[in-house]
Amino acid sequence: MILSYSDYEKLTAFSCDVVVVGTGAGGAVVGTELAEAGYQVLLVEEGGHHPTTSFNPYVTESVPRLYRDASATLMFGHPAIPYVEGRCLGGSTVINGGMVYRAPERVLSHWQELAGTPDLGPKSLEPLFEHVEARVHASPQLELSVGEDSRIMIRGAERMGWRYSLNRRAQESCVGSNNCILGCPTGAKQSTLVSYLPRALERGAHCLTEVRVERLLIERGRCVGVRGRAINPRTQQPDRPVQVRARAVVVAAGAVQTPLLLLRHRLGAPSGQLGRNLLCHPNAKLLAVYPHRVEGWKGVSQEAQIREFHEQGLIFAENFVPPAVLAAFLCAHGAPVWRLMRRFNQMVVCGVLVEDSSSGRVSRRFGMPHAHYDITPFDQVRFLEGIRLLAQMHFEMGAEFVVLPFANDSIARSVDELQRIVKRQLDPNQLELFTVHIMGTARMGSRPEQSVVGLDGELWDLPGCYVADASVFPTAVGVNPQLTIMALATRVASRIELGKAA
């Protein structure tokens, strides 16, 4: 059963075995695993329920209803970094590209070393990865779904002698409609909306949509539920109280909203790490314009990733976006943007992703989350080198010019001009960055003085309260994090211990 705002006129109090806050890669997995284990589960989602049949390519309609704050969310810092969060049933899995990469073995080996136990190591997590991969149908793309922009990237890597990997995605018979970021209109992308949540509902779980959780219920030192308010879909105001009592609470609201909720209760005291260790896997957009038609909007978004420089923390990948989104994020205004967008059918949109070498912080200001993240001089050098290499590859492939992610000088028409522009980039604030991979703000570990939650996901200083989303990552993973989130959430679900009936 899925409830929405109108249902809370009469129903305002609920009880269950486990209440899960969030329905994305973490929350939906925990809720489903527990429902299938026979527990009474209630999932709470701040956004609405938008089924596959409602998804369409209209940005002005889709973004406000699927994204938090219509995607106008920002990390402050040098430079400021826009980020996005899904706010709908299925969370960010509804609006991402569905890539399913395991955290690299070197990362998991480091996690094992930090924890002092093999619990977070490659061997322990391998069966969890396999379990999740089977559930989301992790598989390569059908040949017919691959577009020309992906083929240009692959041919470019081959011409440069660079290694690349074909993506495995959470998909079943994807035909490459390239509407991933606005919701898959065919249901092929296996977001939790179509993969996990139907299983949970079939096993008796219930879901409260359009409810914003604002407080935890804490009695005698144990978490026994949540309290929030239903959001009026017309006014967007939270105006109806809702309360859920439970034997255990799982917070899986994402690495920005999860620490915001927990910080309201001054939790995380043993280590002081709650909200810290903010990781974001930032990326810089690059736009190559060719003298011939590419039609990058045809075919799957991102068939492959260039991994030649992965050990240096760099990944190159294409990721085509709708024209309205692209125009909004160009380092130009007015007539120059119009002239450039007239070449839309000749573009390859791609980017340089850099693995975090530092971290930021999420704090509370005026009751709202305040995310702050600065790139380091080391990361700036890596961005500049990655941009130079990727742009050079496109010139080798015959690009007419390349639009670079620099606010002060963004057009390069030759390799020589590219080199001159890159050398002039001394100020990190001139670099245009973006991210969709937020992690690390409630890190998992084996000691309370170094982490926020234990290896079972439970907060050290609040029994009965668990975290099961990207917040628990001990360090950066340097790849798309969805699969790792799901694997760790599966682990947390298996470790939850229920207290007395609420």
Disulfide bonds with the S-S distance in Angstrom:
none
